Amino acid sequence: AWMDADFRRQLSAQRERVEDAFEFEGRKVGRGSYGQVFKTKPRSCADASAGDYALKQIEGSGLSMSACREIALLRELKHPNVISLKQVYLAHETRQIWLLFDYAEHDLWRMINFHASAKKCNSQVSLPPNFTKSIMHQILCGIHYLHSNWVLHRDLKPANILVMGATSPERGRVKIADLGLARLFHQPLTPLTEIDPVVVTFWYRAPELLLGARHYTKAIDLWAIGCIMAELITDKPLFYCKQEEDIKTSSPYNRDQLERIFSVMGFPSQQDWRDLPHLPKYGDLVRNFGTGQQYARFSLGRHMSRSFGMSETSSEFRLLSRLLAMDPLRRPSAREALED
Ligand SMILES: Cc1ccc(-n2nc(C(C)(C)C)cc2NC(=O)NCCO)cc1
């Protein structure tokens, strides 16, 4: 062993062990594709008032690529609307890695579903009037910070927008996270669809990604924020598309998802999206949709006004339609969206 045995023993004796610091037996609250998460309280009662924590046991053992990326990324980031890594525990005996976060009671996916179901049995659990505006402002602040540091999220969706609960000093604050897919770990080779009930959704995927764009961009995150904004206003995923049973081919092209987008937005003309013909899957698009004449009468304004009574002259509609520009070059930056 390259380290002196005595010195190793000394280090090991000093190292704080996660099981000594936190009570987490039987308190699992979820599984990400990156590992499992426990809701926990510090054992030392003094800190108990400091609220709850989320302990994440990273999947696999040793310093995997993803563990390294998550730790390296999160330890550099510090913003009120981005999840903050409080502590890293390395259990040398089991080569287990534990990450400590502040516990967030809510996430937008559950809040929207709770509100939608409450509306169905028409009890008036309505989201406070400025709820959507506050959530949107906080998401844009967090994403502006990430984009300023050249961090792209790549998988923005309601489930990744956490909201601190009433017991937290940061009550109502948005924490942008990346919880990964709900996926049984230790089964890396199982196709996605066999793993978790919530299959990968393409509802928040920008059209350029569905047409084979090779690189993620900031504009792709802004499209997803537009989808989240519409869902906060209407309680329904804007580009809801039923999930195919069989696992998708690895191709990014998803005809059903594109069909849904066109039936809301209309079909992009040459004027709307100059670079469209240069996308890798443009040939598939023409083969499946031709000139898109069948979508000529559809538009976001028509959809939002007819289905949800939203005025096309309102400021929220103007922001929504800018975020959901089909041409990524026409979408606002996070800063421009914040100013709007
Ligand atoms: C492998 C890996 C997994 C998650 C992250 N990640 N990225 C972020 C952003 C919001 C800063 C982009 C946040 C996280 N990680 C988490 O949110 N972890 C909490 C429970 O999994 C990074 C890397």
The ligand as an SDF file (V2000), in Angstrom:
LIG
                    3D

 23 24  0  0  0  0  0  0  0  0999 V2000
  -23.9150   12.3900  -13.0610 C   0  0  0  0  0  0  0  0  0  0  0  0
  -24.5940   13.6470  -12.6130 C   0  0  0  0  0  0  0  0  0  0  0  0
  -25.8370   13.5810  -12.0070 C   0  0  0  0  0  0  0  0  0  0  0  0
  -26.4900   14.7460  -11.6090 C   0  0  0  0  0  0  0  0  0  0  0  0
  -25.8620   15.9760  -11.8130 C   0  0  0  0  0  0  0  0  0  0  0  0
  -26.5030   17.1730  -11.4340 N   0  0  0  0  0  0  0  0  0  0  0  0
  -26.4900   18.2590  -12.2290 N   0  0  0  0  0  0  0  0  0  0  0  0
  -27.1810   19.2220  -11.5960 C   0  0  0  0  0  0  0  0  0  0  0  0
  -27.3900   20.6200  -12.1460 C   0  0  0  0  0  0  0  0  0  0  0  0
  -28.7820   21.1190  -11.8120 C   0  0  0  0  0  0  0  0  0  0  0  0
  -26.3680   21.5580  -11.5450 C   0  0  0  0  0  0  0  0  0  0  0  0
  -27.2160   20.6140  -13.6660 C   0  0  0  0  0  0  0  0  0  0  0  0
  -27.6660   18.7310  -10.3680 C   0  0  0  0  0  0  0  0  0  0  0  0
  -27.1990   17.4210  -10.2910 C   0  0  0  0  0  0  0  0  0  0  0  0
  -27.3600   16.4850   -9.2670 N   0  0  0  0  0  0  0  0  0  0  0  0
  -28.4650   16.4410   -8.4430 C   0  0  0  0  0  0  0  0  0  0  0  0
  -29.3940   17.1990   -8.5690 O   0  0  0  0  0  0  0  0  0  0  0  0
  -28.4290   15.4930   -7.4480 N   0  0  0  0  0  0  0  0  0  0  0  0
  -29.5140   15.4040   -6.4870 C   0  0  0  0  0  0  0  0  0  0  0  0
  -30.1660   14.0620   -6.4840 C   0  0  0  0  0  0  0  0  0  0  0  0
  -29.7120   13.2450   -7.4870 O   0  0  0  0  0  0  0  0  0  0  0  0
  -24.6210   16.0560  -12.4340 C   0  0  0  0  0  0  0  0  0  0  0  0
  -23.9930   14.8830  -12.8390 C   0  0  0  0  0  0  0  0  0  0  0  0
  1  2  1  0
  2  3  1  0
  2 23  2  0
  3  4  2  0
  4  5  1  0
  5  6  1  0
  5 22  2  0
  6  7  1  0
  6 14  1  0
  7  8  2  0
  8  9  1  0
  8 13  1  0
  9 10  1  0
  9 11  1  0
  9 12  1  0
 13 14  2  0
 14 15  1  0
 15 16  1  0
 16 17  2  0
 16 18  1  0
 18 19  1  0
 19 20  1  0
 20 21  1  0
 22 23  1  0
M  END
$$$$
